[in-house]
Amino acid sequence: MARECGGVVLPHNHPASVPPSYRDFLTAASEENVKASVILGHDGSVWFVSIPNHLSAAIADALEDAHNRLAAQYGEFAEVKAVGEIAFENGKRNLFDFRRLR
């Protein structure tokens, strides 16, 4: 008998010890079975990203829309700008949970 998975947490590293990337947020938002991501920096930093299922499709769409809108103006930095725009709406962190744990 097969057992259904309740979801996975994706651990991975960021060798440059940078915060979660656009792709980290997009993966957490667009992959149904991903419940969270833990990002480990080589300097010992640890970041956590989690997006509630009921918001995941809307957040994935908002991230992609923001990236597409900002790409001409910001080029390779459009991903960073898109995350900042979606994560910090009205100056407050909202919509999804991300934090530095260490």
PDB file as gemmi writes it, atoms N, CA and C in Angstrom:
CRYST1    1.000    1.000    1.000  90.00  90.00  90.00 P 1                      
ATOM      1  N   MET A   1       0.839  -1.177   0.000  1.00  0.00           N  
ATOM      2  CA  MET A   1       0.000   0.000   0.000  1.00  0.00           C  
ATOM      3  C   MET A   1       0.890   1.248   0.000  1.00  0.00           C  
ATOM      4  N   ALA A   2       0.614   2.162  -0.897  1.00  0.00           N  
ATOM      5  CA  ALA A   2       1.391   3.405  -1.010  1.00  0.00           C  
ATOM      6  C   ALA A   2       0.952   4.400   0.059  1.00  0.00           C  
ATOM      7  N   ARG A   3       1.912   5.130   0.570  1.00  0.00           N  
ATOM      8  CA  ARG A   3       1.614   6.179   1.554  1.00  0.00           C  
ATOM      9  C   ARG A   3       1.763   7.524   0.876  1.00  0.00           C  
ATOM     10  N   GLU A   4       0.881   8.428   1.194  1.00  0.00           N  
ATOM     11  CA  GLU A   4       0.937   9.762   0.622  1.00  0.00           C  
ATOM     12  C   GLU A   4       1.870  10.643   1.447  1.00  0.00           C  
ATOM     13  N   CYS A   5       2.699  11.381   0.760  1.00  0.00           N  
ATOM     14  CA  CYS A   5       3.652  12.276   1.416  1.00  0.00           C  
ATOM     15  C   CYS A   5       2.950  13.575   1.804  1.00  0.00           C  
ATOM     16  N   GLY A   6       3.182  14.036   3.031  1.00  0.00           N  
ATOM     17  CA  GLY A   6       2.582  15.283   3.495  1.00  0.00           C  
ATOM     18  C   GLY A   6       3.333  16.506   3.010  1.00  0.00           C  
ATOM     19  N   GLY A   7       4.460  16.303   2.388  1.00  0.00           N  
ATOM     20  CA  GLY A   7       5.257  17.403   1.870  1.00  0.00           C  
ATOM     21  C   GLY A   7       6.714  17.226   2.224  1.00  0.00           C  
ATOM     22  N   VAL A   8       7.537  17.998   1.576  1.00  0.00           N  
ATOM     23  CA  VAL A   8       8.974  17.912   1.790  1.00  0.00           C  
ATOM     24  C   VAL A   8       9.549  19.275   2.159  1.00  0.00           C  
ATOM     25  N   VAL A   9      10.674  19.219   2.842  1.00  0.00           N  
ATOM     26  CA  VAL A   9      11.464  20.402   3.130  1.00  0.00           C  
ATOM     27  C   VAL A   9      12.740  20.250   2.322  1.00  0.00           C  
ATOM     28  N   LEU A  10      13.047  21.263   1.518  1.00  0.00           N  
ATOM     29  CA  LEU A  10      14.228  21.206   0.659  1.00  0.00           C  
ATOM     30  C   LEU A  10      15.416  21.884   1.323  1.00  0.00           C  
ATOM     31  N   PRO A  11      16.384  21.125   1.786  1.00  0.00           N  
ATOM     32  CA  PRO A  11      17.611  21.747   2.278  1.00  0.00           C  
ATOM     33  C   PRO A  11      18.577  21.914   1.102  1.00  0.00           C  
ATOM     34  N   HIS A  12      19.219  23.049   1.018  1.00  0.00           N  
ATOM     35  CA  HIS A  12      20.253  23.243   0.003  1.00  0.00           C  
ATOM     36  C   HIS A  12      21.182  24.359   0.443  1.00  0.00           C  
ATOM     37  N   ASN A  13      22.300  24.485  -0.252  1.00  0.00           N  
ATOM     38  CA  ASN A  13      23.278  25.476   0.166  1.00  0.00           C  
ATOM     39  C   ASN A  13      23.350  26.665  -0.777  1.00  0.00           C  
ATOM     40  N   HIS A  14      23.817  27.760  -0.225  1.00  0.00           N  
ATOM     41  CA  HIS A  14      24.170  28.955  -0.988  1.00  0.00           C  
ATOM     42  C   HIS A  14      25.632  29.233  -0.654  1.00  0.00           C  
ATOM     43  N   PRO A  15      26.552  28.834  -1.520  1.00  0.00           N  
ATOM     44  CA  PRO A  15      27.971  28.996  -1.226  1.00  0.00           C  
ATOM     45  C   PRO A  15      28.370  30.436  -0.895  1.00  0.00           C  
ATOM     46  N   ALA A  16      27.694  31.410  -1.480  1.00  0.00           N  
ATOM     47  CA  ALA A  16      28.025  32.815  -1.214  1.00  0.00           C  
ATOM     48  C   ALA A  16      27.326  33.332   0.044  1.00  0.00           C  
ATOM     49  N   SER A  17      26.576  32.458   0.722  1.00  0.00           N  
ATOM     50  CA  SER A  17      25.885  32.810   1.978  1.00  0.00           C  
ATOM     51  C   SER A  17      24.873  33.936   1.811  1.00  0.00           C  
ATOM     52  N   VAL A  18      24.203  33.971   0.664  1.00  0.00           N  
ATOM     53  CA  VAL A  18      23.202  34.990   0.401  1.00  0.00           C  
ATOM     54  C   VAL A  18      21.827  34.513   0.865  1.00  0.00           C  
ATOM     55  N   PRO A  19      20.908  35.453   1.114  1.00  0.00           N  
ATOM     56  CA  PRO A  19      19.545  35.084   1.518  1.00  0.00           C  
ATOM     57  C   PRO A  19      18.830  34.278   0.425  1.00  0.00           C  
ATOM     58  N   PRO A  20      17.638  33.794   0.733  1.00  0.00           N  
ATOM     59  CA  PRO A  20      16.862  33.037  -0.260  1.00  0.00           C  
ATOM     60  C   PRO A  20      16.723  33.815  -1.560  1.00  0.00           C  
ATOM     61  N   SER A  21      16.796  33.096  -2.662  1.00  0.00           N  
ATOM     62  CA  SER A  21      16.733  33.699  -3.985  1.00  0.00           C  
ATOM     63  C   SER A  21      15.310  33.673  -4.548  1.00  0.00           C  
ATOM     64  N   TYR A  22      15.154  34.356  -5.644  1.00  0.00           N  
ATOM     65  CA  TYR A  22      13.897  34.337  -6.396  1.00  0.00           C  
ATOM     66  C   TYR A  22      13.474  32.899  -6.675  1.00  0.00           C  
ATOM     67  N   ARG A  23      14.410  32.074  -7.125  1.00  0.00           N  
ATOM     68  CA  ARG A  23      14.099  30.669  -7.435  1.00  0.00           C  
ATOM     69  C   ARG A  23      13.683  29.899  -6.189  1.00  0.00           C  
ATOM     70  N   ASP A  24      14.264  30.217  -5.036  1.00  0.00           N  
ATOM     71  CA  ASP A  24      13.855  29.557  -3.792  1.00  0.00           C  
ATOM     72  C   ASP A  24      12.388  29.855  -3.499  1.00  0.00           C  
ATOM     73  N   PHE A  25      12.006  31.123  -3.612  1.00  0.00           N  
ATOM     74  CA  PHE A  25      10.614  31.506  -3.359  1.00  0.00           C  
ATOM     75  C   PHE A  25       9.686  30.922  -4.418  1.00  0.00           C  
ATOM     76  N   LEU A  26      10.096  30.994  -5.679  1.00  0.00           N  
ATOM     77  CA  LEU A  26       9.256  30.482  -6.756  1.00  0.00           C  
ATOM     78  C   LEU A  26       9.044  28.976  -6.631  1.00  0.00           C  
ATOM     79  N   THR A  27      10.081  28.241  -6.270  1.00  0.00           N  
ATOM     80  CA  THR A  27       9.948  26.793  -6.074  1.00  0.00           C  
ATOM     81  C   THR A  27       8.995  26.487  -4.923  1.00  0.00           C  
ATOM     82  N   ALA A  28       9.157  27.196  -3.811  1.00  0.00           N  
ATOM     83  CA  ALA A  28       8.266  26.972  -2.662  1.00  0.00           C  
ATOM     84  C   ALA A  28       6.822  27.306  -3.004  1.00  0.00           C  
ATOM     85  N   ALA A  29       6.626  28.288  -3.879  1.00  0.00           N  
ATOM     86  CA  ALA A  29       5.267  28.704  -4.241  1.00  0.00           C  
ATOM     87  C   ALA A  29       4.648  27.823  -5.328  1.00  0.00           C  
ATOM     88  N   SER A  30       5.458  27.297  -6.226  1.00  0.00           N  
ATOM     89  CA  SER A  30       4.881  26.603  -7.378  1.00  0.00           C  
ATOM     90  C   SER A  30       4.893  25.084  -7.286  1.00  0.00           C  
ATOM     91  N   GLU A  31       5.669  24.533  -6.383  1.00  0.00           N  
ATOM     92  CA  GLU A  31       5.722  23.071  -6.226  1.00  0.00           C  
ATOM     93  C   GLU A  31       4.832  22.663  -5.053  1.00  0.00           C  
ATOM     94  N   GLU A  32       3.746  21.995  -5.345  1.00  0.00           N  
ATOM     95  CA  GLU A  32       2.729  21.656  -4.348  1.00  0.00           C  
ATOM     96  C   GLU A  32       3.270  20.874  -3.154  1.00  0.00           C  
ATOM     97  N   ASN A  33       4.210  19.976  -3.377  1.00  0.00           N  
ATOM     98  CA  ASN A  33       4.718  19.141  -2.290  1.00  0.00           C  
ATOM     99  C   ASN A  33       5.807  19.800  -1.456  1.00  0.00           C  
ATOM    100  N   VAL A  34       6.296  20.954  -1.885  1.00  0.00           N  
ATOM    101  CA  VAL A  34       7.337  21.646  -1.112  1.00  0.00           C  
ATOM    102  C   VAL A  34       6.658  22.472  -0.032  1.00  0.00           C  
ATOM    103  N   LYS A  35       6.924  22.116   1.198  1.00  0.00           N  
ATOM    104  CA  LYS A  35       6.326  22.831   2.336  1.00  0.00           C  
ATOM    105  C   LYS A  35       7.247  23.916   2.859  1.00  0.00           C  
ATOM    106  N   ALA A  36       8.551  23.740   2.654  1.00  0.00           N  
ATOM    107  CA  ALA A  36       9.513  24.734   3.121  1.00  0.00           C  
ATOM    108  C   ALA A  36      10.854  24.465   2.468  1.00  0.00           C  
ATOM    109  N   SER A  37      11.714  25.453   2.573  1.00  0.00           N  
ATOM    110  CA  SER A  37      13.079  25.333   2.099  1.00  0.00           C  
ATOM    111  C   SER A  37      14.000  25.872   3.182  1.00  0.00           C  
ATOM    112  N   VAL A  38      15.090  25.166   3.414  1.00  0.00           N  
ATOM    113  CA  VAL A  38      16.098  25.621   4.368  1.00  0.00           C  
ATOM    114  C   VAL A  38      17.375  25.843   3.570  1.00  0.00           C  
ATOM    115  N   ILE A  39      17.882  27.063   3.636  1.00  0.00           N  
ATOM    116  CA  ILE A  39      19.063  27.442   2.875  1.00  0.00           C  
ATOM    117  C   ILE A  39      20.232  27.614   3.840  1.00  0.00           C  
ATOM    118  N   LEU A  40      21.322  26.910   3.562  1.00  0.00           N  
ATOM    119  CA  LEU A  40      22.498  26.922   4.421  1.00  0.00           C  
ATOM    120  C   LEU A  40      23.622  27.681   3.730  1.00  0.00           C  
ATOM    121  N   GLY A  41      24.103  28.731   4.381  1.00  0.00           N  
ATOM    122  CA  GLY A  41      25.224  29.491   3.840  1.00  0.00           C  
ATOM    123  C   GLY A  41      26.536  28.926   4.336  1.00  0.00           C  
ATOM    124  N   HIS A  42      27.575  29.104   3.563  1.00  0.00           N  
ATOM    125  CA  HIS A  42      28.886  28.597   3.957  1.00  0.00           C  
ATOM    126  C   HIS A  42      29.474  29.360   5.140  1.00  0.00           C  
ATOM    127  N   ASP A  43      28.892  30.516   5.467  1.00  0.00           N  
ATOM    128  CA  ASP A  43      29.342  31.260   6.646  1.00  0.00           C  
ATOM    129  C   ASP A  43      28.595  30.845   7.912  1.00  0.00           C  
ATOM    130  N   GLY A  44      27.750  29.813   7.808  1.00  0.00           N  
ATOM    131  CA  GLY A  44      26.968  29.336   8.949  1.00  0.00           C  
ATOM    132  C   GLY A  44      25.565  29.901   9.012  1.00  0.00           C  
ATOM    133  N   SER A  45      25.223  30.802   8.096  1.00  0.00           N  
ATOM    134  CA  SER A  45      23.873  31.363   8.091  1.00  0.00           C  
ATOM    135  C   SER A  45      22.866  30.293   7.680  1.00  0.00           C  
ATOM    136  N   VAL A  46      21.661  30.411   8.222  1.00  0.00           N  
ATOM    137  CA  VAL A  46      20.572  29.476   7.910  1.00  0.00           C  
ATOM    138  C   VAL A  46      19.315  30.299   7.683  1.00  0.00           C  
ATOM    139  N   TRP A  47      18.690  30.098   6.538  1.00  0.00           N  
ATOM    140  CA  TRP A  47      17.452  30.793   6.179  1.00  0.00           C  
ATOM    141  C   TRP A  47      16.328  29.778   6.024  1.00  0.00           C  
ATOM    142  N   PHE A  48      15.103  30.215   6.295  1.00  0.00           N  
ATOM    143  CA  PHE A  48      13.907  29.375   6.196  1.00  0.00           C  
ATOM    144  C   PHE A  48      12.889  30.082   5.316  1.00  0.00           C  
ATOM    145  N   VAL A  49      12.285  29.352   4.387  1.00  0.00           N  
ATOM    146  CA  VAL A  49      11.238  29.881   3.506  1.00  0.00           C  
ATOM    147  C   VAL A  49      10.056  28.923   3.543  1.00  0.00           C  
ATOM    148  N   SER A  50       8.852  29.461   3.743  1.00  0.00           N  
ATOM    149  CA  SER A  50       7.644  28.648   3.700  1.00  0.00           C  
ATOM    150  C   SER A  50       6.501  29.504   3.158  1.00  0.00           C  
ATOM    151  N   ILE A  51       5.719  28.924   2.271  1.00  0.00           N  
ATOM    152  CA  ILE A  51       4.584  29.626   1.674  1.00  0.00           C  
ATOM    153  C   ILE A  51       3.338  28.772   1.888  1.00  0.00           C  
ATOM    154  N   PRO A  52       2.313  29.343   2.525  1.00  0.00           N  
ATOM    155  CA  PRO A  52       1.089  28.565   2.772  1.00  0.00           C  
ATOM    156  C   PRO A  52       0.443  28.099   1.464  1.00  0.00           C  
ATOM    157  N   ASN A  53      -0.068  26.876   1.472  1.00  0.00           N  
ATOM    158  CA  ASN A  53      -0.683  26.318   0.264  1.00  0.00           C  
ATOM    159  C   ASN A  53      -1.773  27.204  -0.320  1.00  0.00           C  
ATOM    160  N   HIS A  54      -2.582  27.817   0.534  1.00  0.00           N  
ATOM    161  CA  HIS A  54      -3.699  28.607   0.013  1.00  0.00           C  
ATOM    162  C   HIS A  54      -3.231  29.888  -0.689  1.00  0.00           C  
ATOM    163  N   LEU A  55      -1.962  30.275  -0.511  1.00  0.00           N  
ATOM    164  CA  LEU A  55      -1.424  31.467  -1.173  1.00  0.00           C  
ATOM    165  C   LEU A  55      -0.427  31.139  -2.273  1.00  0.00           C  
ATOM    166  N   SER A  56      -0.033  29.883  -2.380  1.00  0.00           N  
ATOM    167  CA  SER A  56       1.092  29.539  -3.242  1.00  0.00           C  
ATOM    168  C   SER A  56       0.890  29.912  -4.708  1.00  0.00           C  
ATOM    169  N   ALA A  57      -0.263  29.618  -5.293  1.00  0.00           N  
ATOM    170  CA  ALA A  57      -0.480  29.946  -6.705  1.00  0.00           C  
ATOM    171  C   ALA A  57      -0.462  31.453  -6.921  1.00  0.00           C  
ATOM    172  N   ALA A  58      -1.089  32.199  -6.031  1.00  0.00           N  
ATOM    173  CA  ALA A  58      -1.119  33.659  -6.161  1.00  0.00           C  
ATOM    174  C   ALA A  58       0.274  34.255  -6.015  1.00  0.00           C  
ATOM    175  N   ILE A  59       1.071  33.712  -5.105  1.00  0.00           N  
ATOM    176  CA  ILE A  59       2.422  34.231  -4.905  1.00  0.00           C  
ATOM    177  C   ILE A  59       3.315  33.878  -6.087  1.00  0.00           C  
ATOM    178  N   ALA A  60       3.211  32.664  -6.602  1.00  0.00           N  
ATOM    179  CA  ALA A  60       3.993  32.283  -7.782  1.00  0.00           C  
ATOM    180  C   ALA A  60       3.668  33.211  -8.950  1.00  0.00           C  
ATOM    181  N   ASP A  61       2.387  33.472  -9.171  1.00  0.00           N  
ATOM    182  CA  ASP A  61       1.980  34.374 -10.249  1.00  0.00           C  
ATOM    183  C   ASP A  61       2.490  35.789 -10.013  1.00  0.00           C  
ATOM    184  N   ALA A  62       2.381  36.267  -8.776  1.00  0.00           N  
ATOM    185  CA  ALA A  62       2.831  37.625  -8.454  1.00  0.00           C  
ATOM    186  C   ALA A  62       4.337  37.765  -8.641  1.00  0.00           C  
ATOM    187  N   LEU A  63       5.100  36.755  -8.241  1.00  0.00           N  
ATOM    188  CA  LEU A  63       6.551  36.793  -8.434  1.00  0.00           C  
ATOM    189  C   LEU A  63       6.908  36.844  -9.913  1.00  0.00           C  
ATOM    190  N   GLU A  64       6.295  35.990 -10.697  1.00  0.00           N  
ATOM    191  CA  GLU A  64       6.591  35.975 -12.131  1.00  0.00           C  
ATOM    192  C   GLU A  64       6.163  37.271 -12.805  1.00  0.00           C  
ATOM    193  N   ASP A  65       4.999  37.794 -12.436  1.00  0.00           N  
ATOM    194  CA  ASP A  65       4.534  39.065 -13.009  1.00  0.00           C  
ATOM    195  C   ASP A  65       5.488  40.204 -12.661  1.00  0.00           C  
ATOM    196  N   ALA A  66       5.903  40.262 -11.397  1.00  0.00           N  
ATOM    197  CA  ALA A  66       6.821  41.319 -10.966  1.00  0.00           C  
ATOM    198  C   ALA A  66       8.154  41.183 -11.697  1.00  0.00           C  
ATOM    199  N   HIS A  67       8.659  39.976 -11.815  1.00  0.00           N  
ATOM    200  CA  HIS A  67       9.924  39.770 -12.520  1.00  0.00           C  
ATOM    201  C   HIS A  67       9.821  40.226 -13.971  1.00  0.00           C  
ATOM    202  N   ASN A  68       8.765  39.821 -14.650  1.00  0.00           N  
ATOM    203  CA  ASN A  68       8.595  40.193 -16.057  1.00  0.00           C  
ATOM    204  C   ASN A  68       8.469  41.702 -16.227  1.00  0.00           C  
ATOM    205  N   ARG A  69       7.785  42.352 -15.324  1.00  0.00           N  
ATOM    206  CA  ARG A  69       7.599  43.798 -15.389  1.00  0.00           C  
ATOM    207  C   ARG A  69       8.901  44.545 -15.105  1.00  0.00           C  
ATOM    208  N   LEU A  70       9.730  44.002 -14.218  1.00  0.00           N  
ATOM    209  CA  LEU A  70      10.952  44.678 -13.788  1.00  0.00           C  
ATOM    210  C   LEU A  70      12.182  44.311 -14.618  1.00  0.00           C  
ATOM    211  N   ALA A  71      12.099  43.281 -15.447  1.00  0.00           N  
ATOM    212  CA  ALA A  71      13.263  42.765 -16.167  1.00  0.00           C  
ATOM    213  C   ALA A  71      13.916  43.807 -17.075  1.00  0.00           C  
ATOM    214  N   ALA A  72      13.128  44.573 -17.806  1.00  0.00           N  
ATOM    215  CA  ALA A  72      13.716  45.562 -18.720  1.00  0.00           C  
ATOM    216  C   ALA A  72      14.476  46.644 -17.963  1.00  0.00           C  
ATOM    217  N   GLN A  73      13.964  47.042 -16.823  1.00  0.00           N  
ATOM    218  CA  GLN A  73      14.588  48.112 -16.049  1.00  0.00           C  
ATOM    219  C   GLN A  73      15.788  47.636 -15.228  1.00  0.00           C  
ATOM    220  N   TYR A  74      15.695  46.453 -14.627  1.00  0.00           N  
ATOM    221  CA  TYR A  74      16.720  46.006 -13.686  1.00  0.00           C  
ATOM    222  C   TYR A  74      17.596  44.862 -14.185  1.00  0.00           C  
ATOM    223  N   GLY A  75      17.281  44.297 -15.340  1.00  0.00           N  
ATOM    224  CA  GLY A  75      18.106  43.221 -15.902  1.00  0.00           C  
ATOM    225  C   GLY A  75      18.265  42.064 -14.943  1.00  0.00           C  
ATOM    226  N   GLU A  76      19.519  41.685 -14.673  1.00  0.00           N  
ATOM    227  CA  GLU A  76      19.782  40.523 -13.825  1.00  0.00           C  
ATOM    228  C   GLU A  76      19.359  40.723 -12.374  1.00  0.00           C  
ATOM    229  N   PHE A  77      19.079  41.958 -11.968  1.00  0.00           N  
ATOM    230  CA  PHE A  77      18.637  42.229 -10.603  1.00  0.00           C  
ATOM    231  C   PHE A  77      17.109  42.225 -10.467  1.00  0.00           C  
ATOM    232  N   ALA A  78      16.406  41.926 -11.549  1.00  0.00           N  
ATOM    233  CA  ALA A  78      14.938  41.900 -11.514  1.00  0.00           C  
ATOM    234  C   ALA A  78      14.411  40.862 -10.534  1.00  0.00           C  
ATOM    235  N   GLU A  79      15.116  39.747 -10.395  1.00  0.00           N  
ATOM    236  CA  GLU A  79      14.671  38.709  -9.464  1.00  0.00           C  
ATOM    237  C   GLU A  79      14.702  39.224  -8.031  1.00  0.00           C  
ATOM    238  N   VAL A  80      15.776  39.924  -7.668  1.00  0.00           N  
ATOM    239  CA  VAL A  80      15.897  40.478  -6.318  1.00  0.00           C  
ATOM    240  C   VAL A  80      14.806  41.517  -6.082  1.00  0.00           C  
ATOM    241  N   LYS A  81      14.579  42.368  -7.058  1.00  0.00           N  
ATOM    242  CA  LYS A  81      13.544  43.399  -6.936  1.00  0.00           C  
ATOM    243  C   LYS A  81      12.159  42.786  -6.828  1.00  0.00           C  
ATOM    244  N   ALA A  82      11.901  41.723  -7.589  1.00  0.00           N  
ATOM    245  CA  ALA A  82      10.593  41.066  -7.559  1.00  0.00           C  
ATOM    246  C   ALA A  82      10.319  40.466  -6.186  1.00  0.00           C  
ATOM    247  N   VAL A  83      11.312  39.792  -5.619  1.00  0.00           N  
ATOM    248  CA  VAL A  83      11.141  39.216  -4.282  1.00  0.00           C  
ATOM    249  C   VAL A  83      10.880  40.318  -3.272  1.00  0.00           C  
ATOM    250  N   GLY A  84      11.669  41.379  -3.327  1.00  0.00           N  
ATOM    251  CA  GLY A  84      11.486  42.493  -2.395  1.00  0.00           C  
ATOM    252  C   GLY A  84      10.109  43.121  -2.515  1.00  0.00           C  
ATOM    253  N   GLU A  85       9.640  43.262  -3.731  1.00  0.00           N  
ATOM    254  CA  GLU A  85       8.324  43.866  -3.952  1.00  0.00           C  
ATOM    255  C   GLU A  85       7.201  43.000  -3.387  1.00  0.00           C  
ATOM    256  N   ILE A  86       7.276  41.708  -3.606  1.00  0.00           N  
ATOM    257  CA  ILE A  86       6.222  40.805  -3.147  1.00  0.00           C  
ATOM    258  C   ILE A  86       6.339  40.541  -1.646  1.00  0.00           C  
ATOM    259  N   ALA A  87       7.547  40.381  -1.161  1.00  0.00           N  
ATOM    260  CA  ALA A  87       7.746  40.054   0.251  1.00  0.00           C  
ATOM    261  C   ALA A  87       7.434  41.220   1.177  1.00  0.00           C  
ATOM    262  N   PHE A  88       7.732  42.426   0.736  1.00  0.00           N  
ATOM    263  CA  PHE A  88       7.579  43.587   1.607  1.00  0.00           C  
ATOM    264  C   PHE A  88       6.551  44.555   1.036  1.00  0.00           C  
ATOM    265  N   GLU A  89       5.336  44.101   0.934  1.00  0.00           N  
ATOM    266  CA  GLU A  89       4.251  44.940   0.444  1.00  0.00           C  
ATOM    267  C   GLU A  89       3.863  45.941   1.531  1.00  0.00           C  
ATOM    268  N   ASN A  90       3.771  47.182   1.185  1.00  0.00           N  
ATOM    269  CA  ASN A  90       3.422  48.253   2.122  1.00  0.00           C  
ATOM    270  C   ASN A  90       4.407  48.355   3.286  1.00  0.00           C  
ATOM    271  N   GLY A  91       5.678  48.026   3.033  1.00  0.00           N  
ATOM    272  CA  GLY A  91       6.700  48.164   4.058  1.00  0.00           C  
ATOM    273  C   GLY A  91       6.686  47.097   5.133  1.00  0.00           C  
ATOM    274  N   LYS A  92       5.799  46.109   5.018  1.00  0.00           N  
ATOM    275  CA  LYS A  92       5.715  45.054   6.027  1.00  0.00           C  
ATOM    276  C   LYS A  92       5.933  43.708   5.362  1.00  0.00           C  
ATOM    277  N   ARG A  93       6.608  42.820   6.062  1.00  0.00           N  
ATOM    278  CA  ARG A  93       6.785  41.466   5.539  1.00  0.00           C  
ATOM    279  C   ARG A  93       5.436  40.765   5.619  1.00  0.00           C  
ATOM    280  N   ASN A  94       5.016  40.206   4.521  1.00  0.00           N  
ATOM    281  CA  ASN A  94       3.735  39.506   4.514  1.00  0.00           C  
ATOM    282  C   ASN A  94       3.710  38.425   3.437  1.00  0.00           C  
ATOM    283  N   LEU A  95       2.613  37.806   3.264  1.00  0.00           N  
ATOM    284  CA  LEU A  95       2.341  36.800   2.251  1.00  0.00           C  
ATOM    285  C   LEU A  95       3.049  35.466   2.468  1.00  0.00           C  
ATOM    286  N   PHE A  96       4.300  35.477   2.835  1.00  0.00           N  
ATOM    287  CA  PHE A  96       4.981  34.218   3.082  1.00  0.00           C  
ATOM    288  C   PHE A  96       5.981  34.389   4.212  1.00  0.00           C  
ATOM    289  N   ASP A  97       6.420  33.276   4.738  1.00  0.00           N  
ATOM    290  CA  ASP A  97       7.316  33.280   5.890  1.00  0.00           C  
ATOM    291  C   ASP A  97       8.741  33.042   5.418  1.00  0.00           C  
ATOM    292  N   PHE A  98       9.592  33.996   5.639  1.00  0.00           N  
ATOM    293  CA  PHE A  98      11.016  33.744   5.452  1.00  0.00           C  
ATOM    294  C   PHE A  98      11.765  34.494   6.544  1.00  0.00           C  
ATOM    295  N   ARG A  99      12.779  33.820   7.042  1.00  0.00           N  
ATOM    296  CA  ARG A  99      13.530  34.414   8.143  1.00  0.00           C  
ATOM    297  C   ARG A  99      14.921  33.816   8.224  1.00  0.00           C  
ATOM    298  N   ARG A 100      15.790  34.596   8.798  1.00  0.00           N  
ATOM    299  CA  ARG A 100      17.137  34.082   9.068  1.00  0.00           C  
ATOM    300  C   ARG A 100      17.091  33.415  10.425  1.00  0.00           C  
ATOM    301  N   LEU A 101      17.453  32.156  10.466  1.00  0.00           N  
ATOM    302  CA  LEU A 101      17.446  31.405  11.712  1.00  0.00           C  
ATOM    303  C   LEU A 101      18.784  31.496  12.438  1.00  0.00           C  
ATOM    304  N   ARG A 102      19.815  31.737  11.662  1.00  0.00           N  
ATOM    305  CA  ARG A 102      21.150  31.843  12.262  1.00  0.00           C  
ATOM    306  C   ARG A 102      22.030  32.718  11.419  1.00  0.00           C  
TER     307      ARG A 102                                                      
END                                                                             
